[in-house]
Structure formats: C-alpha cells, structure tokens
Amino acid sequence: MKDFARFVKILDDEVYPNIELIRLVTDNLNTYKEKAFYETFSFH
C-alpha cells in the first residue's frame, strides 16, 4: 500500500506539479486504500 501512496506523491510533486486536481481511477484491490496515505505520510 505504501508504494502506491509514494507513486501518487511522485505524480503530484514531479509529473504534474502545477495542477489542482488529480483524479485517480482504480480497481477494487486492497492495494489502494486511503489508509496507505495516512500511514506513509503521517497526516496529523
């Protein structure tokens, strides 16, 4: 799960740094959970 969160961060920071919204379309696998972002980046 953390690999996915890091990949999305790279998309946001490096590939598309000047856009306001990234719309992700994913399948229903357990790999893509909101929890991965909180665990990886420790939002408080």
C-alpha positions as a Markdown table, in Angstrom:
| # | Residue | x | y | z |
|---|---|---|---|---|
| 1 | Met | 0.0 | 0.0 | 0.0 |
| 2 | Lys | 2.8 | 2.4 | 0.8 |
| 3 | Asp | 4.3 | 2.0 | -2.7 |
| 4 | Phe | 1.0 | 3.2 | -4.2 |
| 5 | Ala | 0.9 | 6.3 | -1.9 |
| 6 | Arg | 4.5 | 7.1 | -2.8 |
| 7 | Phe | 3.7 | 6.8 | -6.5 |
| 8 | Val | 0.8 | 9.2 | -6.2 |
| 9 | Lys | 3.0 | 11.7 | -4.4 |
| 10 | Ile | 5.5 | 11.5 | -7.3 |
| 11 | Leu | 2.7 | 12.2 | -9.7 |
| 12 | Asp | 1.6 | 15.2 | -7.7 |
| 13 | Asp | 5.1 | 16.6 | -6.9 |
| 14 | Glu | 7.1 | 15.8 | -10.1 |
| 15 | Val | 4.9 | 14.8 | -13.0 |
| 16 | Tyr | 2.0 | 17.2 | -12.6 |
| 17 | Pro | 3.2 | 19.9 | -10.1 |
| 18 | Asn | 1.0 | 22.7 | -11.4 |
| 19 | Ile | -2.4 | 21.1 | -11.5 |
| 20 | Glu | -5.1 | 21.4 | -8.9 |
| 21 | Leu | -6.7 | 18.0 | -9.1 |
| 22 | Ile | -5.6 | 14.5 | -9.9 |
| 23 | Arg | -8.5 | 12.1 | -10.5 |
| 24 | Leu | -7.5 | 8.5 | -9.9 |
| 25 | Val | -9.5 | 5.6 | -11.2 |
| 26 | Thr | -8.5 | 2.3 | -9.6 |
| 27 | Asp | -9.9 | -1.2 | -9.3 |
| 28 | Asn | -11.2 | -2.8 | -6.1 |
| 29 | Leu | -8.0 | -4.4 | -5.0 |
| 30 | Asn | -6.8 | -3.9 | -1.4 |
| 31 | Thr | -3.7 | -2.1 | -2.6 |
| 32 | Tyr | -5.4 | 1.2 | -3.0 |
| 33 | Lys | -6.7 | 2.4 | 0.4 |
| 34 | Glu | -6.9 | 5.9 | 1.8 |
| 35 | Lys | -5.2 | 4.4 | 4.9 |
| 36 | Ala | -2.0 | 4.0 | 2.9 |
| 37 | Phe | -1.6 | 7.8 | 2.6 |
| 38 | Tyr | -2.0 | 8.3 | 6.3 |
| 39 | Glu | 0.4 | 5.5 | 7.2 |
| 40 | Thr | 3.0 | 6.7 | 4.7 |
| 41 | Phe | 2.9 | 10.4 | 5.2 |
| 42 | Ser | 1.6 | 10.7 | 8.8 |
| 43 | Phe | -1.1 | 13.4 | 8.4 |
| 44 | His | -2.0 | 14.9 | 11.7 |
